[in-house]
Amino acid sequence: MKATGLRIGLVGPLPPPSGGMANQTLQLAKLLREEDAIVELIQVNRPYSPRWIGRFKGIRAAFRLLPYLLHLWRSANNVHLFHVMANSGWSWHLFAAPAIWIASIKGKPVIINYRGGEADSFFNKAFSWIKPSLSRADAIIVPSGFLEAVFARRSFSTSIVPNIIDLSRFKAEVNIDAPPKADFPYIIVTRNLEPIYDNATAVRAFSIVRRTFPAAKLILAGSGPERKTLEKLSAGLGVADAVIFTGRVDNEGMAALYHGADLMINPSLVDNMPISVLEALASGVPVVSTNVGGVPYLVEHGKTALLVPIQDPEAMANSILALLNDPAKAQQMSQAGVESVQQYTWPNVRERLLRVYEQVLIKSDRSTVSVK
């Protein structure tokens, strides 16, 4: 199946920063172009022009929104369909909803690729505002059964098209059978330093782990507004010398961090299908994650990861120690994780996505476009 000549308006964020949705947008554009599609990227997070506008919260949104809307309007004259990477909150209202209405006005089919882990609470608060736009979408795709259920509760059908993992960058090293460095383990968290990702619980859990492994290191690989708070917390817990803040890490640097890690923690309070967990699994790094949102759809507790309740440092520490104290179990989980991510590679995802494209084009009487 190829998308030869199909002109796609791909709407979404692009790096920097290298977040999950931004990386997925960039990766998807590349993969679709390799399928002979013509992809026009319509960026929702373009740099501010002039750059100094970014310092003024009150007006900077307009300086980004107006060029975005103009780009959408012009692109609608050239594309066969829009593929919109959508999230919860203001991102929906400012970027996804306008794309749906412009596509509708221009008579172009639009696919909403909804990805927000906070969808349920967002819909509970604002569904009367969301529903009119959502009802005009020609198809809704979601990356997990978790979001499929969220939409089903509101009588919207969806198709599951999982997130894509790039195994050319994130893959287990040749020495995957080597046991962890039991005496000086490296533990990583690869989420931004924002309240929703609850890095504080990871730091508290690490302080417990360090009683057993005094040479352990915790690497917080990300940037965000919580850094100073987390630095103070680390100092207060007496682990400041062992907690490393890397700041923003690019894709290549992130792959290198996984290859040097013994274990990855995902402490988030809400989640959908976190790319960071996929990257860790693909890299052969055992995962301890909170049991939230779409994570239980992504991993199997006790087989490909260990799942713990949110905001429970003791439970998280106990799971970390269970793996560090049992290298054979950690290795078994590592291998199972590597095997599990094969279903998220492009050859296994592409058929699902191209089938959705084909269906919306047929429904909109544009079946002459080649998706075969």
C-alpha positions, -999 to 999 in steps of 0.1 A, spaced: 0 0 0 14 34 -10 2 70 -7 15 80 -41 7 116 -49 -15 120 -19 -13 157 -7 -15 158 31 -17 189 53 -1 176 85 -9 200 114 11 198 146 41 210 166 77 205 156 109 203 176 122 222 195 114 213 221 117 175 214 84 165 230 64 134 222 39 150 199 65 172 181 87 141 175 58 121 162 47 149 138 82 152 124 87 114 121 53 109 105 60 136 79 93 118 70 76 83 68 47 96 47 71 112 22 88 79 19 54 65 9 55 90 -20 30 113 -3 33 151 -6 33 164 30 29 201 38 38 207 74 16 233 91 34 241 124 14 252 154 45 263 174 63 284 149 90 307 164 76 341 172 84 369 148 98 392 159 114 369 185 110 394 214 72 390 212 77 356 230 83 375 262 47 389 263 21 363 272 -8 385 265 -1 392 229 23 364 217 -6 340 210 -20 363 183 14 366 167 15 328 164 -22 322 157 -28 346 128 1 332 106 -11 297 115 -47 304 104 -34 320 72 -12 289 65 -42 266 70 -65 286 47 -39 286 19 -30 250 24 -66 239 20 -64 249 -17 -37 224 -23 -41 194 0 -64 163 -4 -69 160 34 -58 174 67 -42 152 94 -44 172 127 -23 162 157 -46 173 185 -43 177 223 -64 188 252 -68 223 267 -61 255 249 -42 236 222 -75 222 211 -93 255 209 -65 274 193 -52 249 168 -73 218 163 -108 233 162 -98 260 136 -82 234 114 -115 214 115 -136 244 106 -113 257 78 -113 222 63 -151 221 65 -154 255 48 -130 245 21 -146 211 16 -116 191 25 -117 159 47 -100 162 81 -86 135 104 -82 143 141 -53 124 156 -62 130 193 -34 123 217 -41 141 250 -37 120 281 -60 145 300 -88 140 275 -114 127 300 -111 156 324 -109 181 295 -141 166 279 -159 167 313 -152 204 316 -157 216 280 -174 190 258 -202 213 249 -176 235 232 -156 206 218 -185 185 203 -195 209 175 -160 209 161 -154 172 167 -186 163 150 -173 178 118 -142 156 117 -143 129 90 -123 105 112 -109 103 147 -77 83 153 -62 77 187 -30 59 197 -45 36 224 -75 17 237 -75 41 266 -85 71 244 -108 49 224 -128 43 256 -128 80 264 -144 88 231 -168 59 232 -183 71 264 -193 102 245 -206 82 215 -177 90 191 -161 61 173 -124 60 167 -97 40 150 -66 30 169 -34 40 151 -5 36 176 24 59 181 55 50 160 88 40 175 120 46 154 141 15 160 170 30 140 176 54 169 161 36 199 173 0 201 188 -23 226 226 -25 225 244 -57 214 253 -65 250 216 -68 261 224 -100 280 248 -81 304 234 -76 339 228 -41 353 256 -23 371 243 -34 405 266 -13 427 261 20 409 228 19 389 218 48 366 181 56 368 165 80 343 133 100 340 128 114 305 98 136 310 98 174 311 100 191 345 63 200 347 37 193 374 18 168 353 48 145 351 54 145 389 92 143 389 90 150 426 77 115 433 106 101 413 131 121 434 115 109 467 115 73 455 152 77 445 160 89 480 147 57 493 165 36 467 198 53 476 197 39 511 203 5 495 224 17 466 244 47 479 263 51 445 231 53 425 224 83 402 191 98 391 191 116 357 162 140 351 164 145 313 141 174 304 134 210 310 106 229 325 93 252 353 97 227 381 135 226 380 142 249 409 116 232 431 131 198 423 166 210 430 154 222 465 136 189 471 168 169 461 188 190 486 163 186 513 163 148 509 201 148 509 205 135 474 214 166 455 249 152 447 233 122 430 205 139 410 216 152 376 196 178 357 205 176 320 182 203 307 167 199 273 180 169 254 178 164 216 168 131 200 203 118 196 213 127 231 182 110 244 191 77 227 225 79 243 210 84 278 188 53 274 218 32 264 236 42 295 207 36 319 198 6 340 162 16 347 136 42 336 109 58 358 77 73 344 61 90 373 34 110 354 -1 117 369 -19 114 336 -7 98 304 -19 83 271 8 64 251 40 79 263 67 79 237 93 80 265 81 46 277 83 32 241 118 46 237 129 29 269 114 -4 260 130 -3 225 163 5 242 161 -25 264 157 -5 296 134 -19 323 105 5 331 87 14 364 57 35 356 26 49 373 -5 29 364 -23 57 347 -43 64 315 -31 45 285 0 30 302 -17 -3 311 -27 -6 274 10 -1 265 28 -25 289 19 -56 309 25 -54 346 52 -79 357 61 -88 321 72 -57 302 71 -31 331 62 -27 367 32 -4 374 27 15 407 0 39 420 5 77 414 22 98 440 35 68 460 73 71 464 75 39 486 57 17 460 79 32 432 111 26 453 101 -9 461 96 -17 424 129 -1 415 146 -21 442 129 -53 431 145 -50 397 179 -37 409 181 -66 434 171 -92 408 192 -87 376 177 -118 360 142 -105 364 153 -71 351 169 -88 321 138 -109 314 116 -78 315 141 -59 292 139 -86 266 101 -88 268 100 -50 263 122 -51 232 99 -77 217 67 -58 226 76 -26 207 79 -44 174 41 -38 169 48 0 170 72 1 141 61 18 109 56 -14 89 30 -25 114 13 10 118 13 22 82 -15 -1 70 -38 12 97 -31 49 89 -33 45 51 -66 26 55 -81 56 74 -68 80 47 -84 58 20 -118 56 39 -121 94 43 -112 100 7 -138 76 -5 -164 91 18 -156 126 4 -157 114 -32 -120 118 -37 -114 81 -44 -93 89 -75 -64 98 -52 -39 69 -50 -38 53 -16 -29 17 -25 
